[in-house]
Amino acid sequence: MAGDTPRARRGLRAGLALLAVLGLVGLGLLPTSMAAFSASTSNPASSFTARATFGLTQTAPCFSYDGSGGCTAATAIAAGRSAVVSPDGKHVYVATSYSPDSIRSGVAEFSRDAVTGALTQIGCLSNGTLAGCTAVPGALNGVQDVAISPDGRHVYAAGATSSTITALSRDPGTGVLSALAAPNRCLYHSAATAVTGCASGRVLDGAGGVAVSPDGAFVYVASSVSDSVTVFARDSGTGALTQLAGTAGCVTNSAVGGCATGKGLNGAAYLHLSPDGGSLYVASSGSNAVAVFQRDAGTGVLTQPAAPNACVYNSGSTAITGCTAVKGLTGVKNVAIAPDGRTAYAMAVSGDNLAAFTRNTGTGVLTQVAAPNACLYRVTVITGCTAANGLDGPSAMAFSPDGLFAFVAASAYNAVLAFRHDNTTGVLTQLTGNAGCLRVSGTGSCAAGLGLSRSNSVATSPDGRDVYAVGGNVNSTGFVVPLNLAH
């Protein structure tokens, strides 16, 4: 029948569900924790023309590594570190880093129902022999991050413990991942133990962050021990990576033979490319800084802007020559860019802060948003910044595709926080009451949610209908939680 598409059916279901919820709430039959995580907006810029309400609900099942917490058991999801949704919206991939048993580290694979947002596990890849998983020995130890190519053909996994960047081929129909044939299975840190089927690469010690350029031609890796960013050319046909030669292939915080020297890269963790591909930003916890790079789209080469814009660093930390002091970057771990590329954010997990910046779309230079919106803090007051509920250990951030809402994983608070985002000014406004926070216990002015213990990362689906939260402690727990958006 005309208009009978997954989106149309889902819209109808969402409308009926909303009417049911409103009716049940009115009758007092629905728990407050299930009804309260919603808010109103009339912003005409929304890509959802009928959007009158907004909220996060848990209507799809969650997963935990052992079936605890009201969730279904899943394999190889202990200590979830990050997640990515495929460009076609059909699959979700989760990076895991389980310390007590390295074979459990790897990448978990899920198919996604476009109507309900629900996930079904389809497999996993592990660092060693693990029942139900495909083994990629030595290449997936301590996976911190995963990224997918824009064409959806390849997934790249950064293994901090194995000091590797692993290339995986993706079947677009089934979503199943396969390791590339030798010698292109991975690149490993040249000073580390060789990994079977892989080639050596420079300054990859502690590889923990990975990003693919919007054109799919280059892959960038941040390594926390090498204090570096490395640059790889990507073969779009095979997925194989080749590190660029000489100083084009790596940038390090201090002088290393054969690499360029950069600023603000001590403890380089996660990194993010701007949507236009013109800039790369690296969160570096040791420097308490976000390093800024301009990117040559043709060659992939990275260059930092001239002083004082090479990086931004925490004003209370050791000054970095050529960079600008800002507020709210103590222990900065991650960085995010709004969909339109005009604003950027840094998550300071140690300081419990989220710093906000406007971005010059021509140069990539960051300028902190003016007071009182320069940053968000949880407890310790920062002049020029605003308090936020539940901002304990912010570790990752994702946006709705229209940029009107932002979601923050608060790892130490076992929560996901929700904010309105102003695409023009960059100002973040937390949704009021328990609409602005979904937490395991439901305490602290938060709505209650299943899973969410040690929420380490969030990812949104391309259709803007779902948010996926992953997390868990490196020594025990692990979860994957679908959160449905009501528009």
C-alpha positions in Angstrom: 0.0 0.0 0.0 1.2 3.6 -0.7 3.3 5.0 2.1 3.7 1.6 3.8 7.4 1.9 4.6 9.4 1.1 7.8 9.5 4.8 8.6 5.8 5.3 8.0 4.9 2.2 10.1 7.3 3.3 12.8 5.8 6.8 12.8 2.3 5.3 13.2 3.5 3.1 16.0 5.2 6.0 17.7 2.0 8.1 17.4 -0.2 5.3 18.8 2.4 4.7 21.6 2.5 8.3 22.5 -1.3 8.5 22.8 -1.3 5.3 24.9 1.4 6.8 27.2 -0.5 10.0 27.6 -3.6 8.1 28.4 -1.8 5.8 30.9 -0.1 8.8 32.6 -3.4 10.6 32.9 -4.9 7.5 34.6 -1.8 7.2 36.8 -1.1 3.7 35.5 2.3 4.3 34.0 5.4 4.5 36.3 6.7 8.1 36.5 10.2 6.9 35.5 8.8 5.6 32.2 6.8 8.6 31.4 8.9 11.5 32.5 11.9 11.3 30.1 10.3 13.6 27.5 10.3 17.3 26.7 8.6 19.8 24.4 10.2 21.7 21.6 8.7 24.0 18.8 12.0 24.7 17.1 11.1 25.0 13.4 14.6 23.9 12.3 13.8 20.3 13.2 14.1 17.8 10.4 11.0 16.1 12.0 8.3 18.5 10.8 5.7 17.0 13.2 8.0 17.0 16.2 6.0 18.2 19.2 7.6 16.1 21.8 11.0 14.6 22.5 12.1 11.9 24.8 14.1 8.8 25.4 12.3 5.5 26.2 13.4 1.9 26.6 11.0 -0.1 24.6 13.6 -2.4 23.0 15.5 -5.0 25.0 18.9 -4.3 26.4 21.9 -6.6 26.6 24.4 -7.4 29.3 27.5 -9.6 29.3 25.9 -12.1 31.8 22.1 -11.5 31.5 22.0 -9.4 34.6 20.3 -6.0 35.2 17.0 -7.0 33.4 18.9 -7.4 30.1 19.4 -10.3 27.7 22.8 -12.0 27.8 25.2 -11.3 24.8 28.6 -12.5 23.9 31.8 -10.4 23.9 30.3 -7.1 25.2 32.1 -6.9 28.5 33.5 -3.4 29.1 31.9 -1.7 26.1 34.0 1.3 25.1 32.4 2.8 22.0 29.8 2.0 19.3 29.1 2.9 15.7 26.0 2.5 13.5 26.5 1.6 9.9 25.6 4.3 7.3 22.7 2.3 6.1 21.4 2.0 9.6 21.2 -1.8 9.5 23.9 -2.7 11.9 25.6 -1.6 15.2 29.2 -2.5 16.1 30.6 -2.3 19.7 34.2 -2.0 20.8 35.0 -4.0 24.0 38.1 -4.0 26.2 37.9 -6.6 29.0 41.1 -6.5 31.1 41.0 -9.8 33.2 40.7 -12.0 30.1 42.1 -10.5 26.8 40.3 -13.0 24.6 37.0 -11.3 25.5 38.2 -8.0 24.0 37.0 -7.4 20.5 34.1 -6.2 18.4 30.5 -7.3 18.9 28.1 -7.3 15.9 24.3 -6.5 16.0 21.6 -6.2 13.3 19.2 -3.3 13.8 15.5 -3.3 13.3 14.7 0.0 11.5 11.1 0.0 12.8 11.6 -0.7 16.5 15.3 0.1 16.9 15.8 -3.3 18.6 19.1 -5.1 18.2 19.9 -8.8 17.5 23.4 -10.1 18.0 24.7 -11.7 14.8 28.2 -12.4 15.9 31.5 -11.1 17.3 35.2 -11.0 16.8 37.5 -11.7 19.7 41.2 -11.3 20.5 41.4 -15.1 21.1 39.3 -18.3 21.0 35.9 -17.5 22.5 32.8 -19.6 21.9 30.5 -17.9 19.3 33.1 -15.5 18.1 35.6 -15.4 15.2 39.2 -15.2 16.6 41.6 -12.5 15.4 44.5 -13.5 17.7 46.6 -10.6 19.0 44.9 -7.9 16.9 42.0 -7.0 19.1 43.3 -6.7 22.6 41.8 -3.8 24.6 39.7 -2.4 21.7 38.8 1.2 22.6 37.2 2.5 19.5 35.6 1.5 16.2 34.9 3.5 13.0 33.2 2.6 9.8 34.0 3.8 6.3 31.4 6.1 4.6 30.7 3.4 2.0 30.0 0.9 4.8 32.4 -1.6 3.4 35.0 -1.7 6.2 35.2 -1.3 10.0 38.4 -0.3 11.8 39.2 -1.2 15.4 41.8 0.5 17.6 43.3 -1.9 20.2 45.1 0.0 23.0 46.6 -3.1 24.7 47.7 -4.8 21.4 48.7 -1.4 20.0 47.0 -2.2 16.7 44.7 -0.8 14.2 42.7 -3.7 12.7 40.9 -3.6 9.3 37.7 -5.6 9.0 35.6 -6.2 5.9 31.8 -5.8 6.2 29.2 -7.8 4.4 26.6 -5.1 3.7 23.8 -7.7 3.6 24.5 -9.6 6.8 26.6 -7.1 8.7 29.1 -9.8 9.5 32.8 -8.7 9.8 35.8 -10.5 8.6 39.5 -9.9 9.1 41.5 -9.0 6.0 44.0 -11.5 4.6 47.7 -11.2 5.6 49.6 -9.0 5.6 46.7 -6.4 5.8 44.9 -7.8 8.8 46.3 -5.0 11.0 49.2 -2.6 11.7 50.9 -2.9 15.0 53.3 -0.7 16.9 56.8 -1.3 15.4 58.4 -1.7 18.9 55.8 -4.2 20.1 55.5 -7.9 19.6 54.7 -8.8 16.0 51.1 -9.8 15.3 50.4 -12.7 12.8 49.0 -11.5 9.5 49.9 -7.9 10.2 52.5 -5.3 9.2 54.3 -2.9 11.5 53.5 0.7 11.8 55.1 3.7 13.5 54.1 5.2 16.9 51.0 3.1 17.5 51.6 2.3 21.1 48.3 2.5 23.0 46.2 3.0 19.8 42.8 4.0 21.2 41.0 6.3 18.9 40.1 5.9 15.2 38.3 8.1 12.6 37.7 7.7 8.8 37.7 10.8 6.6 34.3 11.7 5.0 35.6 10.8 1.6 36.8 7.4 2.9 40.3 8.0 1.6 42.2 8.2 4.9 42.1 6.8 8.4 43.5 8.6 11.5 44.5 6.9 14.8 45.3 8.5 18.2 47.7 6.6 20.5 47.9 7.5 24.2 51.3 6.0 24.9 53.0 7.2 21.8 51.3 10.6 22.3 50.6 10.6 18.6 48.3 10.9 15.6 49.0 8.6 12.7 47.8 8.9 9.1 46.9 6.0 6.8 45.8 5.9 3.2 42.8 3.6 2.7 42.3 1.3 -0.2 38.5 1.6 -0.8 38.4 -1.7 -2.6 40.2 -3.9 -0.1 40.1 -1.8 3.1 43.9 -2.2 3.5 45.7 0.7 5.3 49.1 2.1 4.3 50.8 4.6 6.6 51.9 7.7 4.8 55.7 8.0 4.4 57.9 10.3 6.5 56.5 13.1 8.6 53.2 13.0 6.7 52.5 9.6 8.4 52.7 10.7 12.1 52.6 13.7 14.4 53.9 13.3 18.0 53.8 15.4 21.1 57.7 15.4 21.4 60.3 14.8 18.8 60.4 11.3 17.3 62.5 10.4 14.3 60.5 10.4 11.1 57.4 12.2 12.6 56.2 15.8 12.6 56.1 17.4 16.1 52.8 18.7 17.3 51.3 20.4 20.4 48.7 19.2 22.9 49.1 15.4 22.2 50.3 14.0 25.5 48.0 11.1 26.2 46.1 11.4 22.9 42.9 9.4 23.4 39.9 9.9 21.1 39.7 12.0 17.9 37.0 13.4 15.7 36.9 14.8 12.2 34.6 17.7 11.2 31.8 16.8 8.9 33.4 18.7 6.0 36.7 16.8 6.6 38.7 20.0 6.9 39.6 19.6 10.5 40.7 16.9 13.0 40.5 17.3 16.8 42.3 15.2 19.3 41.4 15.0 23.0 44.6 14.5 25.0 44.2 13.8 28.7 47.9 14.2 29.6 48.0 17.7 28.1 44.5 18.5 29.3 44.1 19.8 25.8 42.3 19.4 22.5 44.8 19.5 19.6 43.6 21.2 16.4 44.6 20.1 13.0 43.9 21.4 9.5 43.6 18.5 7.0 44.6 18.5 3.4 41.7 16.6 1.7 43.9 15.5 -1.2 46.9 14.2 0.7 45.5 13.5 4.1 48.3 15.4 5.7 47.7 17.2 9.0 49.0 20.7 10.0 48.3 22.6 13.2 47.2 26.2 12.9 49.7 28.9 13.8 49.9 30.3 17.4 47.9 30.7 19.5 45.4 28.3 17.8 47.4 25.0 17.6 45.4 23.7 20.6 43.2 24.7 23.5 44.3 23.6 27.0 42.9 23.8 30.5 43.6 27.2 32.1 44.7 25.7 35.4 47.2 23.3 33.7 50.8 23.7 32.4 50.8 26.3 29.6 51.3 25.0 26.1 53.2 27.3 23.8 51.3 28.2 20.7 47.9 27.3 22.3 45.1 29.1 24.1 44.0 28.6 27.7 40.3 27.8 28.2 38.0 26.4 30.9 36.8 22.9 31.6 39.5 20.6 30.1 40.9 18.7 33.1 41.5 15.2 32.0 39.8 15.7 28.7 39.0 12.3 27.0 36.8 12.9 24.0 35.6 15.4 21.5 32.5 15.8 19.4 31.4 18.0 16.5 27.9 19.1 15.8 26.4 17.9 12.5 26.6 21.3 10.8 30.3 21.6 11.9 29.9 25.0 13.5 30.3 23.9 17.1 32.6 21.5 19.0 32.6 20.0 22.5 35.2 18.4 24.7 34.4 15.9 27.5 36.7 16.2 30.6 36.2 12.9 32.4 38.4 13.8 35.4 37.1 17.3 35.9 33.4 16.4 35.3 33.2 19.1 32.7 31.9 19.5 29.2 33.5 22.5 27.4 31.8 24.2 24.5 33.4 25.9 21.4 32.4 27.6 18.2 34.4 26.4 15.2 35.7 28.5 12.4 34.6 26.4 9.4 37.3 27.8 7.3 40.3 27.4 9.6 39.1 24.9 12.1 40.1 27.2 15.0 38.1 26.8 18.2 36.8 29.7 20.3 35.2 29.0 23.7 31.6 29.9 24.0 31.1 33.1 26.1 30.0 33.0 29.8 27.9 31.6 31.3 28.0 28.8 28.6 31.7 28.3 28.3 31.4 24.8 29.9 29.2 22.7 32.1 30.3 21.4 35.5 28.8 18.9 38.0 30.0 20.1 41.4 33.1 22.3 41.4 32.0 25.7 40.3 33.9 27.2 37.3 33.4 30.9 36.6 31.7 31.4 33.3 30.2 28.0 33.2 26.8 26.4 34.2 26.0 23.4 36.5 24.5 20.3 34.9 22.8 17.3 36.6 24.6 14.0 36.5 27.7 15.2 34.7 29.9 12.7 36.5 32.7 11.3 34.3 31.4 12.5 30.9 33.1 10.3 28.3 31.3 10.7 25.0 28.7 12.7 23.1 26.4 12.2 20.1 23.8 14.4 18.3 20.5 14.0 16.7 21.0 14.3 12.9 19.4 17.8 12.9 21.7 18.9 15.7 18.8 20.0 17.9 19.6 17.5 20.7 22.8 16.2 22.2 23.3 13.0 24.3 26.2 12.6 26.8 27.4 9.3 28.3 28.2 10.0 32.0 30.3 6.9 32.9 30.7 7.6 36.7 27.0 8.4 37.0 25.8 5.3 35.2 23.7 7.6 33.0 22.9 9.1 29.7 22.2 12.9 29.8 20.0 14.8 27.3 20.4 18.5 26.2 19.0 20.9 23.7 21.7 22.2 21.4 21.6 25.6 19.7 23.1 25.1 16.3 24.0 28.8 16.0 25.5 29.6 19.4 26.6 26.2 20.6 24.8 26.6 23.9 23.7 23.4 25.6 20.6 23.4 27.8 19.8 20.3 29.8 16.3 19.1 29.6 14.5 19.9 32.8 13.8 17.5 35.6 14.3 13.8 35.0 13.9 14.4 31.2 17.5 15.4 31.2 19.0 12.2 32.7 18.4 8.5 32.4 20.2 6.5 35.1 20.4 2.9 36.3 18.9 3.7 39.7 16.6 6.5 38.6 18.0 8.6 41.5 19.4 12.1 41.5 16.5 13.7 39.5 16.9 11.1 36.8 14.5 8.7 35.1 15.2 5.0 35.7 16.7 2.9 33.0 18.0 -0.7 32.6 21.6 -1.4 31.9 23.7 1.9 31.7 26.3 0.8 34.3 29.4 2.7 33.5 28.0 4.4 30.4 31.1 4.9 28.2 29.8 5.9 24.9 26.7 6.8 22.8 25.9 6.6 19.1 22.8 7.8 17.2 21.2 6.1 14.2 21.3 7.8 10.8 17.6 8.1 10.7 17.6 9.9 14.1 15.3 7.4 15.7 17.5 5.7 18.2 20.4 6.3 20.6 22.7 3.3 21.5 24.6 3.4 24.8 27.4 1.0 25.6 29.6 0.6 28.7 30.7 -1.5 31.6 33.7 -1.8 33.9 36.9 -3.1 32.4 37.0 -5.8 35.1 33.4 -7.0 35.2 30.3 -5.6 33.6 29.2 -4.8 30.1 26.0 -3.7 28.3 24.5 -2.5 25.1 21.3 -0.4 25.5 19.0 0.8 22.7 17.2 4.0 23.7 14.3 4.9 21.4 13.6 8.5 20.5 10.0 9.8 20.5 9.5 12.6 18.1 
